[in-house]
Amino acid sequence: MSTIRRIVIASLAAASAVALAGCDSDQIGAAVVIDGDRFTVDDLQNAVEHAERQDGFDVEAAGGMQAFQRTVLTRHIQHEIFLRLAADEEIEVSEADIDDAIDEIAAQAPGGDLGAALAQAGYTDDAFRAGVADQLIAQTFSEENGADAAALTQVLVDLGNELNVDVNPRYGTWGEDLSVSADTGSISEPAS
């Protein structure tokens, strides 16, 4: 083996070691870690593929694959924060409550069908139900605490900080705007 090839291989190995050392051991293989719970890269890919299989979904219209992955991660993280808010505030949202809210939303849609609009936005049934649950939690919290949108946002930001939301730099960073931004700091580009 030539000296140059050995140097290149050693350099690549060192770069890989540095990249892995920069990751928390809990984060390896995870798209995000929230309060110690891992939402894996496989979980993210499965959610993205499920959305992609819907009639009417166009990943390019959703901003491209990387943007849509960030959207799915944002939805997942937000839902986990809302679930913690519900637990902390003893807010209960039943499946029947979610069904009723969906019926109200559907009544405003043309023909009462939300399917096309949800597919276009990349919402699977489960993701949409989670989003509706989040809105019901937000509404109940605001009503019970007299919280306006700014106060609710601050509560959610504080809960996100408590939960130690740790997004894999491959996908971006979690911010105080309660979303995953494209800022990475990773030495590699996100997989598409």
C-alpha positions in Angstrom: 0.0 0.0 0.0 1.4 3.4 -1.0 2.3 6.0 1.6 -0.2 8.5 0.1 -3.0 5.9 0.3 -2.2 5.1 3.9 -2.3 8.9 4.8 -5.6 9.3 3.0 -7.1 6.3 4.8 -5.8 7.5 8.1 -7.2 11.0 7.5 -10.6 9.7 6.6 -10.6 7.5 9.8 -9.6 10.5 11.9 -12.3 12.7 10.3 -14.9 9.9 11.0 -13.8 9.6 14.6 -14.1 13.4 15.1 -17.5 13.4 13.5 -18.7 10.6 15.7 -17.1 12.1 18.8 -19.2 15.2 18.2 -22.4 13.2 18.4 -23.8 12.1 21.7 -23.8 8.3 21.9 -27.6 8.4 22.4 -27.9 10.4 19.2 -26.2 8.0 16.9 -28.9 6.5 14.7 -31.5 9.0 16.0 -33.1 11.8 14.1 -34.0 13.4 17.4 -33.7 12.6 21.1 -36.4 14.1 23.3 -36.1 13.6 27.1 -34.0 10.5 26.4 -36.5 9.0 24.0 -35.1 8.4 20.5 -37.0 9.0 17.3 -34.7 7.1 15.0 -33.6 7.8 11.4 -35.6 4.7 10.4 -38.7 6.2 12.2 -38.3 9.4 10.3 -37.8 7.6 7.0 -40.9 5.4 7.6 -43.0 8.6 8.4 -41.7 10.3 5.2 -42.3 7.2 3.0 -45.8 6.9 4.4 -46.6 10.5 3.5 -45.0 10.0 0.0 -47.4 7.1 -0.7 -50.4 9.3 -0.4 -52.2 10.3 -3.6 -51.6 14.0 -4.2 -48.5 14.4 -2.2 -45.6 16.0 -4.1 -42.3 16.2 -2.1 -41.1 19.0 -4.4 -44.2 21.1 -3.6 -43.4 20.5 0.0 -40.0 22.2 -0.5 -38.0 19.1 -1.4 -37.0 16.0 0.6 -34.7 17.8 3.2 -37.4 20.4 4.0 -40.1 17.8 4.3 -37.9 15.7 6.7 -37.5 18.8 8.8 -41.3 19.3 8.7 -41.9 15.8 9.9 -39.4 16.2 12.7 -40.9 19.5 13.7 -44.4 17.9 13.9 -43.0 15.0 15.9 -41.2 17.2 18.4 -44.1 19.7 18.8 -46.4 16.7 19.5 -44.1 15.4 22.2 -44.0 18.9 23.8 -47.8 19.2 23.7 -48.1 15.7 25.3 -45.8 16.9 28.1 -47.9 20.1 28.5 -51.0 18.0 28.7 -49.4 15.7 31.3 -48.1 18.6 33.4 -51.5 20.5 33.3 -53.6 17.4 33.6 -55.3 18.1 30.3 -57.1 15.1 28.8 -57.9 14.9 25.1 -59.8 11.7 24.2 -60.0 10.0 20.8 -63.7 11.1 20.7 -62.6 14.8 21.2 -60.2 14.4 18.3 -62.9 12.8 16.2 -65.3 15.6 16.9 -62.7 18.3 16.1 -61.9 16.5 12.8 -65.6 16.4 12.0 -65.8 20.2 12.5 -62.8 20.8 10.3 -64.1 18.4 7.6 -67.5 20.2 7.6 -65.6 23.3 6.4 -63.8 21.4 3.6 -65.3 21.2 0.1 -67.5 18.1 0.1 -66.5 17.4 3.7 -63.3 15.6 2.4 -60.0 16.5 3.9 -58.0 13.8 2.1 -56.6 15.8 -0.7 -55.6 18.8 1.4 -54.0 16.5 4.0 -52.1 14.5 1.4 -50.9 17.8 -0.3 -49.5 18.9 3.1 -47.9 15.5 3.7 -50.2 14.7 6.7 -50.8 11.0 7.3 -54.0 10.2 9.3 -51.8 9.7 12.4 -49.9 12.9 11.9 -53.1 14.8 11.4 -54.7 13.3 14.5 -51.6 14.3 16.5 -51.8 17.8 15.2 -55.5 18.1 16.1 -54.7 16.8 19.6 -52.0 19.4 19.9 -54.5 22.1 19.0 -57.0 20.9 21.5 -54.4 20.8 24.2 -53.3 24.4 23.2 -56.9 25.6 23.3 -57.7 24.0 26.7 -54.4 25.3 28.2 -55.1 28.8 26.9 -58.7 28.8 28.2 -57.7 27.5 31.6 -54.8 29.8 32.1 -55.9 32.9 30.2 -52.8 32.5 28.0 -52.5 34.3 24.7 -50.5 33.0 21.8 -47.2 34.6 23.0 -47.7 33.1 26.5 -48.5 29.7 25.1 -45.4 29.8 22.8 -43.2 30.7 25.7 -44.5 27.8 27.8 -43.8 25.4 24.8 -40.3 26.8 24.4 -39.6 26.3 28.1 -40.9 22.8 27.9 -38.8 22.1 24.9 -35.8 23.2 26.8 -36.7 21.0 29.8 -37.1 18.1 27.5 -33.6 18.6 26.0 -34.6 18.4 22.4 -31.5 17.2 20.6 -31.9 17.1 16.8 -29.3 15.2 14.8 -27.2 17.9 13.1 -27.8 16.0 9.8 -31.3 17.4 9.8 -30.8 20.8 11.4 -31.3 22.4 14.7 -34.3 22.9 17.0 -35.0 26.5 17.8 -37.1 28.9 19.9 -39.5 29.2 16.9 -40.5 25.7 17.8 -39.3 24.2 14.5 -36.3 22.4 13.0 -34.3 24.8 10.9 -31.9 24.0 8.1 -28.9 25.2 10.1 -26.7 22.2 10.7 -23.1 22.3 11.5 -22.8 18.8 10.1 -19.9 17.8 7.9 -22.3 16.0 5.6 -25.5 17.0 3.8 -28.8 15.4 4.9 -29.7 12.2 3.0 -32.5 12.7 0.5 
